Amino acid sequence: MKKNVKMLWVALWLCTVVVVPVWGIEEGQPLPDFNIQAFDGNYYSRVTLEGKPVLLVFWNTWCSNCLRELPQVNPLAEKFGPRGLEILAVNTAINDSETKARGYGQKYGYKFPIAFDHHFETGQAFGIRGVPTVFLVDAQGIVRYKHSELPEDMEARLKQLLGDAPNRADSGKTGQGGQSAVGPVQK
């Protein structure tokens, strides 16, 4: 009986993921307060990520779309990590285990930190309703992209956030401190 009830809840949750649009923190909004420890022992929070562009990916080991997205993050970590991009993959812990998440990261040799959201506190802070959910955040902590997959123009977006390319909207104008004033990029 308990198993059937659990399976029903999982089925309802999956239907919600497929049918209902992703809610929570949206483009143009600041990162929420959160604090999570990655498997490498480092802690990540809004404060520790302040001043850095960030790529956040919420995922699970049982999610086939997640398992297609995460391998695409590795080349981004190798290319843009040394240039200042922070990357964090957060396993939501929904019907998943820390052992599976840790094992998945080791098996595929990811070059970015992975965290396990034991009590779904980080997922709640972001308003995660489905996985994968990808956030691209500028150095001021403002969400510039949110979707269920990496954008096709991810490298261009990252170059823009890292100051390598002028902002399309401001044609290269600079903001305070001479840094490019990064605004939203078209999907």
KOLLO-921477 format. One record per residue: residue number from 1; residue in three letters; z, x, y of N, C-alpha, C in turn. Coordinates in nm, 3 decimals, padded with zeros to 5 digits, always signed. Layout:
BEGIN
     k     r       nzz       nxx       nyy      cazz      caxx      cayy       czz       cxx       cyy
   NUM   ALA         Z         X         Y         Z         X         Y         Z         X         Y
...
***
This chain:
BEGIN
     k     r       nzz       nxx       nyy      cazz      caxx      cayy       czz       cxx       cyy
     1   MET   +00.000   +00.082   -00.119   +00.000   +00.000   +00.000   +00.000   +00.087   +00.127
     2   LYS   +00.091   +00.188   +00.131   +00.098   +00.276   +00.246   -00.034   +00.350   +00.266
     3   LYS   -00.093   +00.392   +00.156   -00.220   +00.465   +00.163   -00.329   +00.375   +00.222
     4   ASN   -00.333   +00.249   +00.181   -00.433   +00.155   +00.233   -00.415   +00.130   +00.382
     5   VAL   -00.290   +00.118   +00.425   -00.262   +00.096   +00.567   -00.305   +00.220   +00.647
     6   LYS   -00.274   +00.338   +00.596   -00.313   +00.461   +00.664   -00.465   +00.470   +00.672
     7   MET   -00.534   +00.438   +00.565   -00.681   +00.442   +00.563   -00.738   +00.341   +00.663
     8   LEU   -00.675   +00.224   +00.676   -00.720   +00.124   +00.772   -00.706   +00.177   +00.914
     9   TRP   -00.593   +00.241   +00.945   -00.572   +00.297   +01.078   -00.674   +00.408   +01.106
    10   VAL   -00.701   +00.491   +01.009   -00.801   +00.596   +01.027   -00.937   +00.535   +01.053
    11   ALA   -00.973   +00.432   +00.977   -01.102   +00.365   +00.996   -01.111   +00.302   +01.135
    12   LEU   -01.005   +00.237   +01.179   -01.004   +00.178   +01.312   -01.015   +00.283   +01.421
    13   TRP   -00.944   +00.394   +01.402   -00.952   +00.503   +01.500   -01.093   +00.559   +01.506
    14   LEU   -01.155   +00.581   +01.390   -01.292   +00.633   +01.387   -01.390   +00.537   +01.453
    15   CYS   -01.372   +00.408   +01.430   -01.458   +00.309   +01.496   -01.441   +00.316   +01.647
    16   THR   -01.319   +00.334   +01.691   -01.292   +00.346   +01.833   -01.363   +00.469   +01.889
    17   VAL   -01.359   +00.579   +01.815   -01.425   +00.702   +01.858   -01.574   +00.681   +01.873
    18   VAL   -01.634   +00.609   +01.780   -01.779   +00.589   +01.781   -01.821   +00.485   +01.884
    19   VAL   -01.745   +00.376   +01.898   -01.785   +00.264   +01.981   -01.738   +00.275   +02.125
    20   VAL   -01.617   +00.322   +02.147   -01.557   +00.322   +02.279   -01.589   +00.453   +02.351
    21   PRO   -01.628   +00.448   +02.477   -01.654   +00.572   +02.550   -01.525   +00.652   +02.567
    22   VAL   -01.542   +00.783   +02.586   -01.427   +00.871   +02.604   -01.365   +00.844   +02.741
    23   TRP   -01.231   +00.826   +02.746   -01.159   +00.798   +02.870   -01.079   +00.919   +02.910
    24   GLY   -00.982   +00.896   +02.996   -00.890   +01.002   +03.035   -00.938   +01.077   +03.157
    25   ILE   -00.910   +01.206   +03.161   -00.948   +01.291   +03.272   -01.100   +01.292   +03.283
    26   GLU   -01.150   +01.270   +03.403   -01.295   +01.261   +03.424   -01.343   +01.373   +03.516
    27   GLU   -01.475   +01.388   +03.524   -01.534   +01.486   +03.614   -01.486   +01.460   +03.756
    28   GLY   -01.457   +01.569   +03.826   -01.408   +01.559   +03.963   -01.257   +01.554   +03.974
    29   GLN   -01.188   +01.537   +03.862   -01.042   +01.531   +03.864   -00.983   +01.666   +03.825
    30   PRO   -00.860   +01.692   +03.870   -00.794   +01.819   +03.833   -00.744   +01.816   +03.689
    31   LEU   -00.728   +01.935   +03.634   -00.666   +01.947   +03.502   -00.529   +01.883   +03.503
    32   PRO   -00.490   +01.816   +03.396   -00.354   +01.762   +03.390   -00.255   +01.873   +03.357
    33   ASP   -00.128   +01.841   +03.373   -00.024   +01.934   +03.327   -00.025   +01.934   +03.175
    34   PHE   -00.026   +02.051   +03.116   -00.017   +02.064   +02.971   +00.034   +02.203   +02.939
    35   ASN   +00.082   +02.222   +02.819   +00.132   +02.351   +02.773   +00.115   +02.355   +02.622
    36   ILE   +00.038   +02.452   +02.573   +00.014   +02.462   +02.431   +00.004   +02.608   +02.390
    37   GLN   +00.052   +02.639   +02.271   +00.046   +02.775   +02.220   -00.069   +02.786   +02.121
    38   ALA   -00.151   +02.889   +02.139   -00.262   +02.914   +02.048   -00.212   +02.995   +01.928
    39   PHE   -00.296   +03.001   +01.825   -00.259   +03.075   +01.705   -00.237   +03.224   +01.734
    40   ASP   -00.299   +03.275   +01.842   -00.281   +03.417   +01.876   -00.147   +03.443   +01.946
    41   GLY   -00.067   +03.338   +01.966   +00.065   +03.353   +02.027   +00.067   +03.330   +02.178
    42   ASN   -00.048   +03.328   +02.242   -00.054   +03.304   +02.386   -00.036   +03.157   +02.419
    43   TYR   +00.027   +03.133   +02.534   +00.046   +02.998   +02.584   -00.061   +02.968   +02.688
    44   TYR   -00.109   +02.845   +02.687   -00.209   +02.799   +02.783   -00.157   +02.675   +02.852
    45   SER   -00.176   +02.672   +02.983   -00.133   +02.558   +03.063   -00.221   +02.552   +03.187
    46   ARG   -00.205   +02.447   +03.264   -00.278   +02.436   +03.389   -00.248   +02.558   +03.476
    47   VAL   -00.124   +02.600   +03.477   -00.082   +02.713   +03.562   -00.140   +02.845   +03.512
    48   THR   -00.138   +02.871   +03.382   -00.190   +02.999   +03.331   -00.341   +03.008   +03.345
    49   LEU   -00.408   +02.894   +03.353   -00.554   +02.894   +03.367   -00.600   +02.889   +03.512
    50   GLU   -00.505   +02.876   +03.603   -00.536   +02.866   +03.746   -00.618   +02.987   +03.791
    51   GLY   -00.723   +02.960   +03.868   -00.806   +03.067   +03.922   -00.914   +03.116   +03.829
    52   LYS   -00.927   +03.053   +03.712   -01.028   +03.095   +03.614   -01.113   +02.976   +03.571
    53   PRO   -01.243   +02.995   +03.552   -01.322   +02.889   +03.492   -01.281   +02.875   +03.345
    54   VAL   -01.284   +02.752   +03.295   -01.234   +02.724   +03.160   -01.329   +02.634   +03.083
    55   LEU   -01.347   +02.666   +02.956   -01.417   +02.579   +02.862   -01.314   +02.535   +02.759
    56   LEU   -01.286   +02.404   +02.754   -01.191   +02.346   +02.658   -01.268   +02.258   +02.561
    57   VAL   -01.241   +02.274   +02.432   -01.304   +02.190   +02.332   -01.195   +02.130   +02.243
    58   PHE   -01.185   +01.997   +02.243   -01.093   +01.928   +02.152   -01.170   +01.895   +02.026
    59   TRP   -01.110   +01.922   +01.909   -01.183   +01.910   +01.784   -01.090   +01.883   +01.667
    60   ASN   -01.148   +01.858   +01.550   -01.077   +01.846   +01.422   -01.163   +01.903   +01.311
    61   THR   -01.100   +01.946   +01.202   -01.176   +02.007   +01.092   -01.259   +01.905   +01.015
    62   TRP   -01.222   +01.778   +01.019   -01.295   +01.675   +00.946   -01.411   +01.616   +01.027
    63   CYS   -01.428   +01.657   +01.148   -01.529   +01.601   +01.239   -01.658   +01.682   +01.229
    64   SER   -01.762   +01.620   +01.173   -01.889   +01.691   +01.153   -01.952   +01.734   +01.286
    65   ASN   -01.940   +01.654   +01.390   -01.995   +01.693   +01.521   -01.919   +01.813   +01.578
    66   CYS   -01.788   +01.815   +01.555   -01.708   +01.928   +01.602   -01.752   +02.056   +01.532
    67   LEU   -01.778   +02.044   +01.404   -01.814   +02.161   +01.325   -01.953   +02.212   +01.360
    68   ARG   -02.033   +02.129   +01.426   -02.162   +02.174   +01.480   -02.145   +02.236   +01.618
    69   GLU   -02.049   +02.188   +01.696   -02.029   +02.236   +01.833   -01.956   +02.371   +01.837
    70   LEU   -01.850   +02.387   +01.759   -01.768   +02.508   +01.770   -01.845   +02.637   +01.747
    71   PRO   -01.936   +02.645   +01.650   -02.011   +02.771   +01.634   -02.094   +02.808   +01.758
    72   GLN   -02.130   +02.710   +01.838   -02.208   +02.737   +01.960   -02.121   +02.799   +02.070
    73   VAL   -01.990   +02.791   +02.053   -01.898   +02.846   +02.154   -01.883   +02.998   +02.136
    74   ASN   -01.898   +03.048   +02.014   -01.880   +03.191   +01.989   -01.970   +03.279   +02.076
    75   PRO   -02.102   +03.253   +02.083   -02.185   +03.337   +02.170   -02.146   +03.327   +02.318
    76   LEU   -02.097   +03.210   +02.359   -02.051   +03.194   +02.497   -01.927   +03.280   +02.522
    77   ALA   -01.838   +03.284   +02.422   -01.717   +03.366   +02.434   -01.754   +03.514   +02.445
    78   GLU   -01.849   +03.557   +02.364   -01.890   +03.697   +02.367   -01.958   +03.734   +02.498
    79   LYS   -02.041   +03.645   +02.551   -02.118   +03.674   +02.672   -02.037   +03.654   +02.800
    80   PHE   -01.960   +03.545   +02.807   -01.893   +03.509   +02.932   -01.743   +03.538   +02.934
    81   GLY   -01.682   +03.557   +02.817   -01.539   +03.591   +02.813   -01.506   +03.717   +02.892
    82   PRO   -01.582   +03.825   +02.871   -01.555   +03.948   +02.946   -01.577   +03.933   +03.097
    83   ARG   -01.648   +03.829   +03.137   -01.677   +03.806   +03.278   -01.578   +03.710   +03.343
    84   GLY   -01.476   +03.664   +03.266   -01.371   +03.583   +03.324   -01.358   +03.441   +03.274
    85   LEU   -01.447   +03.398   +03.185   -01.437   +03.262   +03.131   -01.323   +03.255   +03.030
    86   GLU   -01.235   +03.158   +03.049   -01.130   +03.129   +02.950   -01.182   +03.019   +02.859
    87   ILE   -01.163   +03.037   +02.730   -01.206   +02.937   +02.632   -01.086   +02.904   +02.545
    88   LEU   -01.071   +02.775   +02.517   -00.964   +02.730   +02.429   -01.014   +02.612   +02.348
    89   ALA   -01.003   +02.621   +02.216   -01.035   +02.510   +02.127   -00.902   +02.451   +02.081
    90   VAL   -00.885   +02.321   +02.103   -00.759   +02.254   +02.069   -00.784   +02.154   +01.957
    91   ASN   -00.725   +02.180   +01.840   -00.730   +02.085   +01.730   -00.629   +01.976   +01.761
    92   THR   -00.673   +01.849   +01.760   -00.586   +01.739   +01.802   -00.475   +01.706   +01.703
    93   ALA   -00.484   +01.758   +01.581   -00.384   +01.734   +01.476   -00.390   +01.593   +01.419
    94   ILE   -00.488   +01.514   +01.460   -00.501   +01.378   +01.407   -00.566   +01.387   +01.269
    95   ASN   -00.489   +01.349   +01.167   -00.534   +01.358   +01.028   -00.586   +01.496   +00.994
    96   ASP   -00.521   +01.598   +01.044   -00.558   +01.736   +01.020   -00.431   +01.817   +00.999
    97   SER   -00.446   +01.941   +00.959   -00.329   +02.025   +00.940   -00.349   +02.158   +01.010
    98   GLU   -00.237   +02.218   +01.046   -00.243   +02.349   +01.110   -00.306   +02.451   +01.016
    99   THR   -00.276   +02.441   +00.889   -00.332   +02.534   +00.791   -00.484   +02.525   +00.787
   100   LYS   -00.537   +02.404   +00.786   -00.683   +02.387   +00.786   -00.745   +02.441   +00.915
   101   ALA   -00.684   +02.409   +01.028   -00.737   +02.453   +01.157   -00.736   +02.606   +01.167
   102   ARG   -00.625   +02.665   +01.128   -00.613   +02.811   +01.133   -00.715   +02.874   +01.037
   103   GLY   -00.725   +02.818   +00.918   -00.819   +02.870   +00.819   -00.963   +02.859   +00.864
   104   TYR   -00.996   +02.750   +00.931   -01.133   +02.730   +00.980   -01.168   +02.837   +01.084
   105   GLY   -01.076   +02.862   +01.174   -01.100   +02.965   +01.276   -01.116   +03.103   +01.215
   106   GLN   -01.037   +03.134   +01.114   -01.047   +03.265   +01.048   -01.175   +03.275   +00.966
   107   LYS   -01.208   +03.170   +00.894   -01.327   +03.170   +00.808   -01.454   +03.198   +00.887
   108   TYR   -01.463   +03.139   +01.007   -01.585   +03.153   +01.085   -01.575   +03.259   +01.195
   109   GLY   -01.464   +03.330   +01.201   -01.449   +03.442   +01.292   -01.467   +03.409   +01.439
   110   TYR   -01.403   +03.304   +01.483   -01.418   +03.265   +01.622   -01.358   +03.370   +01.715
   111   LYS   -01.425   +03.391   +01.826   -01.387   +03.492   +01.924   -01.312   +03.430   +02.042
   112   PHE   -01.257   +03.312   +02.019   -01.184   +03.242   +02.124   -01.057   +03.185   +02.063
   113   PRO   -00.955   +03.161   +02.146   -00.828   +03.111   +02.096   -00.839   +02.967   +02.045
   114   ILE   -00.764   +02.940   +01.940   -00.754   +02.805   +01.884   -00.607   +02.766   +01.885
   115   ALA   -00.582   +02.643   +01.927   -00.445   +02.589   +01.930   -00.440   +02.462   +01.846
   116   PHE   -00.322   +02.429   +01.799   -00.300   +02.309   +01.720   -00.202   +02.220   +01.797
   117   ASP   -00.246   +02.101   +01.832   -00.170   +02.007   +01.916   -00.077   +01.924   +01.827
   118   HIS   +00.031   +01.986   +01.781   +00.122   +01.929   +01.680   +00.159   +01.783   +01.703
   119   HIS   +00.189   +01.746   +01.823   +00.234   +01.609   +01.851   +00.136   +01.533   +01.942
   120   PHE   +00.014   +01.584   +01.952   -00.094   +01.524   +02.032   -00.054   +01.510   +02.179
   121   GLU   +00.036   +01.595   +02.226   +00.079   +01.590   +02.366   -00.032   +01.636   +02.461
   122   THR   -00.102   +01.742   +02.424   -00.211   +01.791   +02.509   -00.326   +01.691   +02.508
   123   GLY   -00.356   +01.638   +02.391   -00.460   +01.535   +02.381   -00.428   +01.414   +02.467
   124   GLN   -00.302   +01.373   +02.469   -00.261   +01.260   +02.553   -00.274   +01.294   +02.700
   125   ALA   -00.236   +01.416   +02.738   -00.246   +01.457   +02.878   -00.390   +01.449   +02.928
   126   PHE   -00.484   +01.482   +02.840   -00.625   +01.477   +02.876   -00.688   +01.340   +02.852
   127   GLY   -00.616   +01.252   +02.783   -00.669   +01.120   +02.754   -00.778   +01.124   +02.647
   128   ILE   -00.762   +01.211   +02.550   -00.863   +01.227   +02.445   -00.865   +01.102   +02.358
   129   ARG   -00.984   +01.045   +02.341   -01.004   +00.926   +02.258   -01.102   +00.951   +02.145
   130   GLY   -01.162   +01.070   +02.143   -01.258   +01.103   +02.039   -01.285   +01.252   +02.040
   131   VAL   -01.333   +01.301   +01.928   -01.367   +01.442   +01.916   -01.511   +01.454   +01.865
   132   PRO   -01.580   +01.557   +01.907   -01.536   +01.658   +02.002   -01.537   +01.603   +02.144
   133   THR   -01.452   +01.658   +02.227   -01.456   +01.634   +02.370   -01.456   +01.771   +02.436
   134   VAL   -01.556   +01.795   +02.519   -01.576   +01.924   +02.584   -01.550   +01.909   +02.734
   135   PHE   -01.468   +01.999   +02.788   -01.441   +02.005   +02.931   -01.484   +02.141   +02.984
   136   LEU   -01.554   +02.140   +03.096   -01.583   +02.262   +03.168   -01.514   +02.248   +03.303
   137   VAL   -01.428   +02.345   +03.335   -01.340   +02.336   +03.451   -01.366   +02.456   +03.543
   138   ASP   -01.372   +02.431   +03.674   -01.395   +02.541   +03.767   -01.265   +02.617   +03.794
   139   ALA   -01.276   +02.725   +03.869   -01.160   +02.811   +03.896   -01.053   +02.742   +03.980
   140   GLN   -01.088   +02.632   +04.046   -00.990   +02.556   +04.123   -00.920   +02.450   +04.037
   141   GLY   -00.954   +02.446   +03.908   -00.889   +02.352   +03.817   -00.950   +02.213   +03.818
   142   ILE   -01.072   +02.199   +03.869   -01.140   +02.069   +03.875   -01.238   +02.057   +03.759
   143   VAL   -01.233   +01.945   +03.689   -01.324   +01.921   +03.576   -01.465   +01.901   +03.633
   144   ARG   -01.558   +01.983   +03.587   -01.697   +01.975   +03.633   -01.790   +01.918   +03.528
   145   TYR   -01.742   +01.909   +03.404   -01.823   +01.853   +03.296   -01.728   +01.798   +03.191
   146   LYS   -01.761   +01.680   +03.140   -01.685   +01.621   +03.029   -01.784   +01.541   +02.946
   147   HIS   -01.788   +01.572   +02.819   -01.881   +01.502   +02.731   -01.841   +01.530   +02.586
   148   SER   -01.915   +01.467   +02.496   -01.886   +01.486   +02.353   -01.965   +01.602   +02.293
   149   GLU   -02.036   +01.677   +02.376   -02.109   +01.795   +02.328   -02.128   +01.893   +02.443
   150   LEU   -02.162   +02.016   +02.406   -02.193   +02.115   +02.508   -02.324   +02.076   +02.576
   151   PRO   -02.334   +02.098   +02.706   -02.459   +02.064   +02.774   -02.570   +02.162   +02.736
   152   GLU   -02.693   +02.116   +02.742   -02.807   +02.203   +02.711   -02.815   +02.321   +02.807
   153   ASP   -02.772   +02.301   +02.930   -02.778   +02.405   +03.032   -02.644   +02.477   +03.051
   154   MET   -02.569   +02.493   +02.941   -02.435   +02.551   +02.948   -02.436   +02.689   +03.013
   155   GLU   -02.529   +02.776   +02.977   -02.529   +02.910   +03.034   -02.548   +02.905   +03.185
   156   ALA   -02.636   +02.819   +03.234   -02.656   +02.806   +03.379   -02.529   +02.757   +03.446
   157   ARG   -02.462   +02.662   +03.384   -02.337   +02.611   +03.440   -02.230   +02.720   +03.446
   158   LEU   -02.222   +02.799   +03.339   -02.122   +02.906   +03.334   -02.153   +03.013   +03.438
   159   LYS   -02.279   +03.048   +03.453   -02.317   +03.147   +03.555   -02.278   +03.095   +03.694
   160   GLN   -02.299   +02.967   +03.716   -02.263   +02.908   +03.844   -02.111   +02.916   +03.866
   161   LEU   -02.034   +02.879   +03.764   -01.888   +02.881   +03.778   -01.834   +03.023   +03.795
   162   LEU   -01.904   +03.119   +03.737   -01.861   +03.259   +03.748   -01.917   +03.328   +03.872
   163   GLY   -01.993   +03.251   +03.954   -02.044   +03.307   +04.078   -02.174   +03.383   +04.064
   164   ASP   -02.245   +03.367   +03.951   -02.370   +03.439   +03.930   -02.492   +03.366   +03.986
   165   ALA   -02.476   +03.238   +04.017   -02.591   +03.161   +04.065   -02.545   +03.071   +04.178
   166   PRO   -02.632   +03.045   +04.276   -02.594   +02.954   +04.384   -02.582   +02.812   +04.333
   167   ASN   -02.495   +02.736   +04.397   -02.477   +02.596   +04.364   -02.600   +02.520   +04.408
   168   ARG   -02.655   +02.438   +04.320   -02.774   +02.360   +04.354   -02.749   +02.269   +04.474
   169   ALA   -02.630   +02.213   +04.482   -02.599   +02.116   +04.587   -02.583   +02.182   +04.723
   170   ASP   -02.534   +02.308   +04.727   -02.511   +02.368   +04.858   -02.606   +02.484   +04.887
   171   SER   -02.702   +02.507   +04.799   -02.805   +02.610   +04.819   -02.745   +02.746   +04.855
   172   GLY   -02.635   +02.782   +04.792   -02.579   +02.915   +04.809   -02.477   +02.929   +04.920
   173   LYS   -02.441   +02.820   +04.987   -02.337   +02.828   +05.089   -02.207   +02.871   +05.024
   174   THR   -02.123   +02.934   +05.098   -01.996   +02.978   +05.041   -01.881   +02.900   +05.099
   175   GLY   -01.777   +02.890   +05.019   -01.657   +02.821   +05.062   -01.556   +02.921   +05.115
   176   GLN   -01.430   +02.885   +05.114   -01.324   +02.972   +05.161   -01.324   +03.101   +05.082
   177   GLY   -01.301   +03.211   +05.147   -01.290   +03.339   +05.079   -01.425   +03.393   +05.036
   178   GLY   -01.535   +03.333   +05.080   -01.667   +03.382   +05.046   -01.713   +03.348   +04.907
   179   GLN   -01.637   +03.267   +04.834   -01.677   +03.230   +04.698   -01.767   +03.108   +04.703
   180   SER   -01.856   +03.100   +04.607   -01.946   +02.987   +04.600   -01.865   +02.859   +04.583
   181   ALA   -01.902   +02.758   +04.659   -01.834   +02.629   +04.649   -01.901   +02.551   +04.537
   182   VAL   -01.843   +02.556   +04.419   -01.905   +02.495   +04.301   -01.877   +02.347   +04.298
   183   GLY   -01.982   +02.271   +04.289   -01.971   +02.125   +04.277   -02.023   +02.082   +04.142
   184   PRO   -02.027   +01.952   +04.120   -02.075   +01.903   +03.992   -02.222   +01.940   +03.970
   185   VAL   -02.255   +01.969   +03.848   -02.391   +01.999   +03.810   -02.444   +01.879   +03.732
   186   GLN   -02.567   +01.848   +03.747   -02.625   +01.733   +03.677   -02.621   +01.754   +03.527
   187   LYS   -02.597   +01.647   +03.452   -02.594   +01.652   +03.305   -02.734   +01.664   +03.251
***
